[in-house]
């Protein structure tokens, strides 16, 4: 019996040590399922051996006719070890199952190795640009809040995350590379570049730059830029109800005129069932327009593929035919090739008469700084109407009922004489006219010109005579020979 008691004492000590180790693993902040399972298997094996030893000792005590008090004391001691094992078993089960009965969710960690090898994430380098602060701090914040990394190592990561030769690099390197100075360097960077008020002002100024930008970009590009600024303001924690009323007129001013007109016509038809602000409704409208343009672009590309093949066959067939230039084409082109290009441009009825881009002629921004004479010269050169800005008919033949909002006459606002931009004088017009005249005159004799003729009657008092007149569509004045005049 003494040998059996000695063996039981050793087993109880081993069981107690294993139980303490398992308790420490369960109380740790970061749990590993593999370590818990290993320790639980060890303590289960020791409890099994301890249970067998206790059973044998209790049987020997009964054979030796011991008192009831001694037997009860021995039995209670054995039961206490069994109770400890049951408690540990339930704790391990709850942790591994992720379901704690006390109402709190215990963390559950499993050792699962990734089967695919991903490339290393390169930390973005910060060069002091306030617009890049959010991208930089979002990535570096993971390192900053990682408790397992020493502050001295974090300091080295901070140095690597700043661009060489930049102001942030100089600021970080100005502190001695110690663990105590790491937090000071981070706080100084946040105070210098991460102020919320400064970042808000930067993004608001970016919106103002879009408003006053002279070179207007495409609607899809403009929408992406607007969304970038608005998302950045949301990332700073600003509530939309605070800045929506300020941003709405700025965003509306960045849009093209035709989009603003469409928005103004449709904004009253939108039923705000979700309590959205005007800014959200405007951005939803612009997004729908961008999606529509994208679908139209795809459909045009599909159909243009077939048209290109047809154009090639037509051009190959028409290359053998000679091109006979008219007087107007000779006066407005440098050679026969350029004349052919002008003819092709005239056939683009759906493009702007001034810049040949895909928008209405009356909404062209490139002629906003031109005076009235320059605009009329372009219309004359392209044989366009002064009333509707369409090609190949005159103003007296135009059936358009459009009237100017300023002077109430039959023309668009961009051709109104009372418009301030139409009254501007350009000093360089004379020099350009001289250059054009010398160039145009040098090409008149390149080819024969076929002009229209007609019989007219000249009257001067009681005298009259019939002559043959040459009808030149490219001439701006009428001439008569000295013989006929005499």
GIHU-V194285 format. One record per pair of residues at least 12 apart in sequence whose C-alpha atoms are under 10 Angstrom apart, sorted by the first residue. I is the first residue (numbers start at 1). J is the second residue. If there is no record, write none. Layout:
i,j
I,J
I,J
This chain:
i,j
1,56
1,57
1,60
1,61
2,57
4,53
4,54
4,56
4,57
5,53
5,54
5,56
5,57
7,49
7,50
7,53
8,49
8,50
8,51
8,52
8,53
8,54
8,57
9,50
9,53
10,50
11,46
11,47
11,48
11,49
11,50
11,51
11,53
12,46
12,47
12,49
12,50
12,78
12,81
13,46
14,42
14,43
14,46
14,47
14,50
15,42
15,43
15,44
15,45
15,46
15,47
15,49
15,50
15,81
15,84
15,85
16,43
16,46
16,47
16,81
16,84
16,85
17,43
18,39
18,40
18,41
18,42
18,43
18,44
18,46
19,39
19,40
19,42
19,43
19,44
19,84
19,85
19,88
21,36
21,39
21,40
21,43
22,35
22,36
22,37
22,38
22,39
22,40
22,42
22,43
22,88
22,91
22,92
23,36
23,39
23,88
23,91
23,92
24,36
25,39
25,92
26,88
26,91
26,92
26,95
26,106
29,106
29,107
30,107
30,108
30,109
31,95
31,96
31,106
31,107
31,108
31,109
31,110
32,96
32,107
32,108
32,109
32,110
32,111
33,92
33,95
33,96
33,108
33,109
33,110
33,111
34,96
34,109
34,110
34,111
35,111
36,92
36,95
36,96
37,92
37,93
37,96
40,85
40,88
40,89
40,92
43,85
43,88
43,89
44,85
44,88
44,89
47,81
47,82
47,84
47,85
48,82
50,78
50,81
50,82
51,78
51,79
51,81
51,82
53,78
54,74
54,75
54,77
54,78
54,79
55,75
55,78
57,74
57,75
58,71
58,72
58,74
58,75
58,78
61,74
94,106
94,108
95,107
95,108
95,109
96,108
96,109
96,110
121,139
122,139
122,161
123,135
123,136
123,139
123,140
123,157
123,158
123,160
123,161
123,162
124,136
124,137
124,138
124,139
124,140
124,160
124,161
124,162
124,163
125,140
125,158
125,159
125,160
125,161
125,162
125,163
125,164
125,168
125,169
126,158
126,159
126,160
126,161
126,162
126,163
126,164
126,166
126,167
126,168
126,169
127,161
127,162
127,163
127,164
127,165
127,166
127,167
127,168
127,169
128,162
128,163
128,166
128,167
128,168
128,169
128,189
128,192
128,193
129,166
129,167
129,168
129,193
130,192
130,193
130,194
130,195
130,198
130,199
130,200
130,202
130,203
131,193
131,194
131,199
131,200
131,202
131,203
131,206
131,229
131,232
132,193
133,189
133,190
133,193
133,194
133,195
133,199
134,193
134,194
134,199
134,232
134,235
134,236
135,232
136,161
136,162
137,161
137,190
137,194
139,161
140,154
140,157
140,158
140,161
143,157
143,158
144,157
144,158
144,182
144,183
144,186
150,179
151,177
151,178
151,179
151,180
151,181
151,182
151,183
152,177
152,178
152,179
152,180
152,181
152,182
153,177
153,178
153,179
153,182
154,179
154,182
154,183
155,172
155,173
155,176
155,177
155,178
155,179
155,180
155,181
155,182
155,183
155,185
155,186
156,172
156,177
156,178
156,182
158,172
158,173
158,182
158,185
158,186
159,171
159,172
159,173
159,177
168,185
168,188
168,189
168,192
168,193
171,185
171,186
171,188
171,189
171,192
172,184
172,185
172,186
172,188
172,189
173,185
194,236
195,236
196,233
196,236
196,237
196,238
197,236
199,232
199,233
199,236
200,229
200,232
200,233
200,236
200,238
201,233
202,229
203,226
203,228
203,229
203,230
203,232
203,233
204,229
204,230
204,233
204,246
204,247
204,250
206,225
206,226
206,229
207,225
207,226
207,229
207,230
207,247
207,250
207,251
207,253
207,254
208,247
208,250
208,251
208,253
208,254
209,254
210,222
210,225
210,226
210,250
210,251
210,253
210,254
210,255
211,250
211,251
211,252
211,253
211,254
211,255
212,253
212,254
213,254
214,365
214,366
215,365
215,366
216,254
216,255
216,256
216,365
217,255
217,256
218,255
218,256
218,290
219,254
219,255
219,256
219,259
219,286
219,287
219,289
219,290
219,293
220,286
220,287
220,289
220,290
220,291
220,293
220,294
221,290
222,251
222,254
222,255
222,256
222,286
222,290
223,251
223,254
223,255
223,283
223,286
223,287
223,289
223,290
224,287
224,290
226,251
226,254
226,283
227,283
230,244
230,247
240,277
240,279
240,280
241,276
241,277
241,279
243,279
244,277
244,278
244,279
244,280
245,277
245,278
245,279
246,279
247,278
247,279
248,277
248,278
248,279
248,280
248,281
248,282
248,283
249,278
249,279
250,279
251,279
251,282
251,283
252,279
252,282
252,283
255,286
256,363
257,363
257,364
257,365
258,359
258,360
258,363
259,285
259,286
259,289
260,282
260,286
262,285
262,289
263,281
263,282
263,285
263,286
264,282
266,285
267,281
267,282
267,285
270,285
323,336
323,337
323,339
323,340
324,336
324,339
324,447
324,448
324,449
324,450
325,339
325,340
325,447
325,448
325,449
325,450
326,339
326,447
326,448
326,449
326,450
326,451
326,472
326,473
326,474
327,444
327,448
327,449
327,450
327,451
327,472
327,473
327,474
327,475
328,381
328,382
328,383
328,449
328,472
328,473
328,474
328,475
329,342
329,343
329,381
329,474
330,440
330,441
330,443
330,444
330,445
330,446
330,447
330,449
330,474
331,381
331,436
331,437
331,439
331,440
331,441
331,442
331,443
331,444
331,474
331,475
332,381
332,382
332,436
332,439
332,440
332,443
332,474
333,439
333,440
333,443
333,444
334,439
334,440
334,442
334,443
334,444
334,446
335,443
335,444
335,446
335,447
336,446
336,447
342,382
343,382
345,382
346,382
346,383
346,384
346,391
346,392
347,391
348,391
349,390
349,391
350,390
351,390
352,364
352,389
352,390
353,375
353,378
353,379
353,382
353,383
353,384
353,389
353,390
353,391
354,366
354,367
354,375
354,378
354,379
354,382
354,389
355,367
355,378
360,389
361,388
361,389
361,390
361,412
361,414
362,388
362,389
362,411
362,412
362,413
362,414
362,415
363,412
363,413
363,414
364,414
367,414
367,421
367,422
368,414
368,420
368,421
368,422
369,420
369,421
369,422
369,424
369,426
370,414
370,421
370,422
370,423
370,424
370,425
370,426
371,414
371,415
371,417
371,419
371,420
371,421
371,422
371,423
371,424
371,425
371,426
372,414
372,415
372,416
372,417
372,418
372,419
372,420
372,421
372,422
372,423
372,424
372,425
373,415
373,417
373,422
373,423
373,424
373,425
373,429
374,422
374,425
374,426
374,429
375,414
375,415
375,422
376,415
379,391
380,394
380,474
381,474
385,397
385,398
385,411
386,398
386,410
386,411
386,412
386,415
387,399
387,400
387,401
387,402
387,403
387,404
387,409
387,410
387,411
387,412
387,415
388,400
388,401
388,402
388,403
388,410
388,411
388,412
389,411
389,412
389,415
395,410
395,411
398,410
404,416
406,418
406,419
407,419
450,470
450,472
451,470
451,471
451,472
451,473
452,469
452,470
452,471
452,472
452,473
453,468
453,469
453,470
453,471
453,472
454,467
454,468
454,469
454,470
454,471
455,467
455,468
455,469
455,470
456,468
456,469
457,469
458,484
458,485
460,485
465,484
467,484
